[in-house]
Amino acid sequence: MTLVAIILATLAAGIGSVWLAALLMRLGMGGRDDSAVGPQHLLSLAAGALLATAFMHLLPEAFESSAGAHDLFATLLVGVVFFFLLDKAELWHHGHEHSHPVPAPHAHGHDHGHSHGHAHAPRGGGWSVLTGDSVHCFGDGILIASAFLADMRLGVIAAVSVLAHEVPHHMGDLVVLRQSSPNRRMAFIKVSLAGAVTALGGVVGYYLVGQLQDFLPYFLVVASSSFVYVALADLIPQLQKRLSARDTAVQIAWLVAGMAVVTMVSGVAHAH
């Protein structure tokens, strides 16, 4: 039953986020800051969801175990530094891959070997983007599986948070692939297949973490460090720009909405 739930949740997070991203783009939403739902709104929503999941659910679950607080905090620190180093490795890779400087909206740590915001079409038909996307989705699947093995409600919350922050990310991937290929349908299929790797990560995570049950609290802390790093080092810096009082209020509202979504999902999952 748990494995089935993991597969369904990872498919919903991995492929569902691609479909939602494509739908928003088709409706003209999420592509411009002045649209009804602009990229800044989606980033705020995702940041709120990730922070709420990490601090209100994953970390409390880990600290309620018999693991020592000192060891868990040390794992949290190592996790944040690890994702920082992944980001540095990604920046180094792009600096050597391209012979001229290209502005990049943002890079993505979170166990992913790629950037979200792509300012130009990569060589090779976007395969470098898809490869990094697949690795990233595989990591998401393992994190979701870890949450499910701790508690079904926690797994649902983690899946919803992953879906929320993957939507703006997949929008960037679709834009890149459409620049490198005129076939929009093929771009959509390629990104969907990369998203489906989330389910593979979920299955591997189910068996891997299942064999290491004693280390489950540490897996939850690693998942938390991933969510915290992505929110604070990747998403929120993009929101730190001079805005009017009204736009700032809207930004904060979307951030709180992301936290509210996680709280609502938690309540619904707990009720069932």
C-alpha beads as a LAMMPS data file, in Angstrom:
LAMMPS data file: protein, C-alpha beads

272 atoms
271 bonds

1 atom types
1 bond types

-500.0 500.0 xlo xhi
-500.0 500.0 ylo yhi
-500.0 500.0 zlo zhi

Masses

1 110.0

Atoms # bond

1 1 1 0.000 0.000 0.000
2 1 1 2.818 2.406 0.886
3 1 1 4.674 1.635 -2.340
4 1 1 1.520 2.277 -4.399
5 1 1 1.001 5.586 -2.600
6 1 1 4.632 6.565 -3.267
7 1 1 4.319 5.760 -6.974
8 1 1 1.068 7.713 -7.330
9 1 1 2.413 10.695 -5.374
10 1 1 5.715 10.826 -7.262
11 1 1 3.944 10.593 -10.617
12 1 1 1.603 13.399 -9.548
13 1 1 4.521 15.555 -8.416
14 1 1 6.816 14.740 -11.329
15 1 1 4.487 14.613 -14.322
16 1 1 1.681 16.680 -12.788
17 1 1 3.994 19.644 -12.299
18 1 1 4.973 19.502 -15.995
19 1 1 1.344 19.395 -17.120
20 1 1 0.412 22.237 -14.777
21 1 1 3.362 24.303 -16.022
22 1 1 2.334 23.707 -19.649
23 1 1 -1.280 24.590 -18.838
24 1 1 -0.322 27.864 -17.153
25 1 1 1.893 28.779 -20.086
26 1 1 -0.899 27.963 -22.528
27 1 1 -3.253 30.216 -20.561
28 1 1 -0.671 33.000 -20.625
29 1 1 -0.094 32.724 -16.880
30 1 1 3.221 32.442 -15.083
31 1 1 5.208 33.829 -17.973
32 1 1 5.140 37.547 -17.123
33 1 1 5.201 39.426 -13.847
34 1 1 2.194 41.502 -14.898
35 1 1 0.002 38.478 -15.657
36 1 1 -2.712 37.277 -13.277
37 1 1 -0.349 34.595 -11.986
38 1 1 3.217 35.686 -12.725
39 1 1 6.498 33.907 -12.028
40 1 1 6.995 35.936 -8.840
41 1 1 3.667 34.657 -7.515
42 1 1 4.577 31.036 -8.246
43 1 1 8.011 31.426 -6.673
44 1 1 6.460 32.924 -3.523
45 1 1 3.923 30.099 -3.337
46 1 1 6.633 27.462 -3.753
47 1 1 8.927 29.069 -1.161
48 1 1 6.120 29.166 1.392
49 1 1 5.217 25.529 0.748
50 1 1 8.808 24.313 1.052
51 1 1 9.533 26.234 4.260
52 1 1 6.278 25.112 5.884
53 1 1 6.930 21.485 4.947
54 1 1 10.483 21.563 6.312
55 1 1 9.872 23.444 9.569
56 1 1 6.340 22.346 10.439
57 1 1 6.396 18.710 9.354
58 1 1 9.667 17.051 8.306
59 1 1 11.892 18.426 11.070
60 1 1 9.354 17.917 13.896
61 1 1 8.860 14.314 12.722
62 1 1 12.618 13.716 12.748
63 1 1 13.117 15.280 16.195
64 1 1 10.290 13.204 17.682
65 1 1 12.401 10.086 17.032
66 1 1 15.012 8.619 19.354
67 1 1 17.833 10.219 17.353
68 1 1 19.891 12.796 19.219
69 1 1 19.199 16.478 18.578
70 1 1 22.911 17.226 18.165
71 1 1 23.293 14.586 15.432
72 1 1 20.165 15.768 13.635
73 1 1 21.282 19.421 13.661
74 1 1 24.707 18.317 12.390
75 1 1 22.977 16.430 9.563
76 1 1 20.928 19.531 8.762
77 1 1 24.103 21.623 8.557
78 1 1 25.912 19.073 6.377
79 1 1 22.844 18.830 4.131
80 1 1 22.665 22.588 3.548
81 1 1 26.409 22.747 2.792
82 1 1 26.070 19.750 0.455
83 1 1 23.341 21.421 -1.612
84 1 1 25.381 24.622 -1.668
85 1 1 28.304 22.667 -3.130
86 1 1 25.992 21.131 -5.731
87 1 1 25.026 24.648 -6.776
88 1 1 28.691 25.645 -6.986
89 1 1 29.441 22.581 -9.118
90 1 1 26.573 23.514 -11.435
91 1 1 27.856 27.071 -11.834
92 1 1 31.348 25.726 -12.532
93 1 1 29.943 23.335 -15.140
94 1 1 28.064 26.080 -16.959
95 1 1 31.071 28.380 -16.799
96 1 1 33.105 25.790 -18.706
97 1 1 30.321 24.679 -21.021
98 1 1 29.754 28.122 -22.523
99 1 1 32.560 30.242 -23.937
100 1 1 30.800 33.565 -23.296
101 1 1 28.993 34.906 -20.208
102 1 1 25.264 34.347 -20.167
103 1 1 22.941 35.809 -17.552
104 1 1 21.240 33.063 -15.628
105 1 1 18.101 33.835 -13.635
106 1 1 18.888 31.212 -11.020
107 1 1 20.509 27.918 -10.295
108 1 1 18.882 25.072 -8.429
109 1 1 20.531 22.963 -5.722
110 1 1 18.104 20.408 -4.251
111 1 1 19.958 17.322 -5.389
112 1 1 19.664 18.573 -8.946
113 1 1 22.416 19.027 -11.468
114 1 1 20.986 21.911 -13.452
115 1 1 19.639 25.450 -13.481
116 1 1 16.012 26.569 -13.468
117 1 1 16.320 29.704 -15.423
118 1 1 17.861 29.211 -18.813
119 1 1 18.666 32.331 -20.735
120 1 1 19.408 30.566 -23.987
121 1 1 18.974 27.279 -25.780
122 1 1 21.655 24.744 -24.897
123 1 1 23.564 22.730 -27.454
124 1 1 22.481 19.168 -28.225
125 1 1 18.747 19.845 -28.412
126 1 1 18.401 20.485 -24.695
127 1 1 19.650 17.058 -23.616
128 1 1 21.882 18.614 -20.956
129 1 1 18.781 20.204 -19.444
130 1 1 16.856 16.923 -19.575
131 1 1 19.721 14.967 -18.015
132 1 1 19.988 17.396 -15.118
133 1 1 16.206 17.455 -14.806
134 1 1 16.084 13.658 -14.576
135 1 1 18.742 13.554 -11.826
136 1 1 16.873 16.267 -9.959
137 1 1 13.535 14.440 -10.273
138 1 1 15.149 11.201 -9.107
139 1 1 16.292 13.004 -5.948
140 1 1 12.787 14.395 -5.437
141 1 1 11.413 10.857 -5.603
142 1 1 13.768 9.624 -2.877
143 1 1 12.819 12.554 -0.629
144 1 1 9.088 11.896 -1.130
145 1 1 9.572 8.175 -0.410
146 1 1 11.429 9.022 2.819
147 1 1 8.496 11.145 3.944
148 1 1 5.963 8.414 3.106
149 1 1 7.915 5.807 5.054
150 1 1 7.812 8.065 8.108
151 1 1 4.101 8.881 7.797
152 1 1 1.582 8.776 4.931
153 1 1 0.381 12.296 5.741
154 1 1 3.958 13.545 5.658
155 1 1 4.446 11.935 2.256
156 1 1 1.425 13.698 0.787
157 1 1 2.655 17.040 2.133
158 1 1 6.145 16.498 0.688
159 1 1 4.685 15.560 -2.704
160 1 1 2.530 18.703 -2.797
161 1 1 5.532 20.865 -1.875
162 1 1 7.678 19.291 -4.579
163 1 1 4.899 19.830 -7.124
164 1 1 4.578 23.498 -6.116
165 1 1 8.245 24.328 -6.578
166 1 1 8.616 22.254 -9.756
167 1 1 5.973 24.237 -11.687
168 1 1 8.088 27.401 -12.254
169 1 1 11.131 25.176 -12.797
170 1 1 9.437 23.168 -15.570
171 1 1 8.253 26.377 -17.189
172 1 1 11.927 27.277 -17.648
173 1 1 12.685 23.836 -19.070
174 1 1 9.831 24.066 -21.574
175 1 1 10.997 27.503 -22.703
176 1 1 14.546 26.198 -23.274
177 1 1 13.454 23.133 -25.223
178 1 1 11.077 25.169 -27.354
179 1 1 13.985 27.452 -28.235
180 1 1 16.120 24.488 -29.295
181 1 1 13.320 22.728 -31.197
182 1 1 10.265 24.094 -33.039
183 1 1 8.221 21.021 -32.037
184 1 1 6.369 22.102 -28.882
185 1 1 4.697 18.727 -28.413
186 1 1 8.052 16.942 -28.408
187 1 1 9.409 19.417 -25.852
188 1 1 6.412 18.690 -23.635
189 1 1 6.905 14.921 -23.977
190 1 1 10.626 15.141 -23.164
191 1 1 10.074 17.191 -20.000
192 1 1 7.197 14.863 -18.966
193 1 1 9.490 11.834 -19.325
194 1 1 12.116 13.571 -17.200
195 1 1 9.406 14.290 -14.613
196 1 1 8.408 10.619 -14.635
197 1 1 11.867 9.761 -13.266
198 1 1 10.481 11.049 -9.944
199 1 1 8.549 7.768 -9.697
200 1 1 11.754 5.781 -10.277
201 1 1 13.388 7.720 -7.451
202 1 1 10.363 6.967 -5.290
203 1 1 10.650 3.201 -5.877
204 1 1 14.405 3.217 -5.223
205 1 1 13.832 5.332 -2.123
206 1 1 11.174 2.918 -0.871
207 1 1 13.567 -0.036 -0.949
208 1 1 16.682 1.920 0.050
209 1 1 15.199 3.774 3.006
210 1 1 13.143 0.706 3.915
211 1 1 16.384 -1.198 4.470
212 1 1 17.739 1.651 6.594
213 1 1 14.787 2.333 8.886
214 1 1 17.057 3.295 11.767
215 1 1 18.362 6.175 9.663
216 1 1 14.910 7.427 8.647
217 1 1 15.105 10.558 10.893
218 1 1 18.340 11.510 9.116
219 1 1 16.722 11.053 5.701
220 1 1 13.942 13.389 6.837
221 1 1 16.493 15.984 7.965
222 1 1 18.309 15.729 4.616
223 1 1 14.971 16.277 2.870
224 1 1 14.420 19.300 5.118
225 1 1 17.858 20.719 4.333
226 1 1 17.053 20.358 0.647
227 1 1 13.744 22.208 0.980
228 1 1 15.251 24.939 3.169
229 1 1 18.200 25.473 0.840
230 1 1 16.028 25.684 -2.271
231 1 1 13.656 28.146 -0.605
232 1 1 16.279 30.424 0.969
233 1 1 19.117 30.237 -1.562
234 1 1 17.182 29.790 -4.784
235 1 1 13.591 31.025 -4.628
236 1 1 13.536 33.854 -2.091
237 1 1 16.598 35.701 -3.522
238 1 1 14.603 36.051 -6.746
239 1 1 11.865 37.756 -4.770
240 1 1 14.267 40.252 -3.170
241 1 1 13.702 43.148 -5.523
242 1 1 12.415 46.678 -5.027
243 1 1 8.632 46.576 -5.283
244 1 1 5.737 48.863 -4.525
245 1 1 3.894 48.406 -1.230
246 1 1 1.025 46.743 -3.088
247 1 1 3.263 44.290 -4.965
248 1 1 5.130 43.490 -1.753
249 1 1 1.839 42.723 -0.020
250 1 1 0.810 40.458 -2.900
251 1 1 4.175 38.694 -2.739
252 1 1 3.790 38.076 0.989
253 1 1 0.213 36.895 0.450
254 1 1 1.386 34.258 -2.021
255 1 1 4.145 33.193 0.400
256 1 1 1.577 32.754 3.164
257 1 1 -0.715 30.979 0.690
258 1 1 2.012 28.398 0.106
259 1 1 2.193 27.776 3.842
260 1 1 -1.595 27.623 4.022
261 1 1 -1.746 25.033 1.241
262 1 1 0.631 22.778 3.163
263 1 1 -1.400 23.242 6.350
264 1 1 -4.641 22.479 4.502
265 1 1 -3.202 19.379 2.844
266 1 1 -1.940 18.221 6.221
267 1 1 -5.385 18.640 7.737
268 1 1 -7.121 16.787 4.912
269 1 1 -4.570 13.950 4.947
270 1 1 -4.840 13.671 8.722
271 1 1 -8.629 13.465 8.489
272 1 1 -8.353 10.514 6.114

Bonds

1 1 1 2
2 1 2 3
3 1 3 4
4 1 4 5
5 1 5 6
6 1 6 7
7 1 7 8
8 1 8 9
9 1 9 10
10 1 10 11
11 1 11 12
12 1 12 13
13 1 13 14
14 1 14 15
15 1 15 16
16 1 16 17
17 1 17 18
18 1 18 19
19 1 19 20
20 1 20 21
21 1 21 22
22 1 22 23
23 1 23 24
24 1 24 25
25 1 25 26
26 1 26 27
27 1 27 28
28 1 28 29
29 1 29 30
30 1 30 31
31 1 31 32
32 1 32 33
33 1 33 34
34 1 34 35
35 1 35 36
36 1 36 37
37 1 37 38
38 1 38 39
39 1 39 40
40 1 40 41
41 1 41 42
42 1 42 43
43 1 43 44
44 1 44 45
45 1 45 46
46 1 46 47
47 1 47 48
48 1 48 49
49 1 49 50
50 1 50 51
51 1 51 52
52 1 52 53
53 1 53 54
54 1 54 55
55 1 55 56
56 1 56 57
57 1 57 58
58 1 58 59
59 1 59 60
60 1 60 61
61 1 61 62
62 1 62 63
63 1 63 64
64 1 64 65
65 1 65 66
66 1 66 67
67 1 67 68
68 1 68 69
69 1 69 70
70 1 70 71
71 1 71 72
72 1 72 73
73 1 73 74
74 1 74 75
75 1 75 76
76 1 76 77
77 1 77 78
78 1 78 79
79 1 79 80
80 1 80 81
81 1 81 82
82 1 82 83
83 1 83 84
84 1 84 85
85 1 85 86
86 1 86 87
87 1 87 88
88 1 88 89
89 1 89 90
90 1 90 91
91 1 91 92
92 1 92 93
93 1 93 94
94 1 94 95
95 1 95 96
96 1 96 97
97 1 97 98
98 1 98 99
99 1 99 100
100 1 100 101
101 1 101 102
102 1 102 103
103 1 103 104
104 1 104 105
105 1 105 106
106 1 106 107
107 1 107 108
108 1 108 109
109 1 109 110
110 1 110 111
111 1 111 112
112 1 112 113
113 1 113 114
114 1 114 115
115 1 115 116
116 1 116 117
117 1 117 118
118 1 118 119
119 1 119 120
120 1 120 121
121 1 121 122
122 1 122 123
123 1 123 124
124 1 124 125
125 1 125 126
126 1 126 127
127 1 127 128
128 1 128 129
129 1 129 130
130 1 130 131
131 1 131 132
132 1 132 133
133 1 133 134
134 1 134 135
135 1 135 136
136 1 136 137
137 1 137 138
138 1 138 139
139 1 139 140
140 1 140 141
141 1 141 142
142 1 142 143
143 1 143 144
144 1 144 145
145 1 145 146
146 1 146 147
147 1 147 148
148 1 148 149
149 1 149 150
150 1 150 151
151 1 151 152
152 1 152 153
153 1 153 154
154 1 154 155
155 1 155 156
156 1 156 157
157 1 157 158
158 1 158 159
159 1 159 160
160 1 160 161
161 1 161 162
162 1 162 163
163 1 163 164
164 1 164 165
165 1 165 166
166 1 166 167
167 1 167 168
168 1 168 169
169 1 169 170
170 1 170 171
171 1 171 172
172 1 172 173
173 1 173 174
174 1 174 175
175 1 175 176
176 1 176 177
177 1 177 178
178 1 178 179
179 1 179 180
180 1 180 181
181 1 181 182
182 1 182 183
183 1 183 184
184 1 184 185
185 1 185 186
186 1 186 187
187 1 187 188
188 1 188 189
189 1 189 190
190 1 190 191
191 1 191 192
192 1 192 193
193 1 193 194
194 1 194 195
195 1 195 196
196 1 196 197
197 1 197 198
198 1 198 199
199 1 199 200
200 1 200 201
201 1 201 202
202 1 202 203
203 1 203 204
204 1 204 205
205 1 205 206
206 1 206 207
207 1 207 208
208 1 208 209
209 1 209 210
210 1 210 211
211 1 211 212
212 1 212 213
213 1 213 214
214 1 214 215
215 1 215 216
216 1 216 217
217 1 217 218
218 1 218 219
219 1 219 220
220 1 220 221
221 1 221 222
222 1 222 223
223 1 223 224
224 1 224 225
225 1 225 226
226 1 226 227
227 1 227 228
228 1 228 229
229 1 229 230
230 1 230 231
231 1 231 232
232 1 232 233
233 1 233 234
234 1 234 235
235 1 235 236
236 1 236 237
237 1 237 238
238 1 238 239
239 1 239 240
240 1 240 241
241 1 241 242
242 1 242 243
243 1 243 244
244 1 244 245
245 1 245 246
246 1 246 247
247 1 247 248
248 1 248 249
249 1 249 250
250 1 250 251
251 1 251 252
252 1 252 253
253 1 253 254
254 1 254 255
255 1 255 256
256 1 256 257
257 1 257 258
258 1 258 259
259 1 259 260
260 1 260 261
261 1 261 262
262 1 262 263
263 1 263 264
264 1 264 265
265 1 265 266
266 1 266 267
267 1 267 268
268 1 268 269
269 1 269 270
270 1 270 271
271 1 271 272
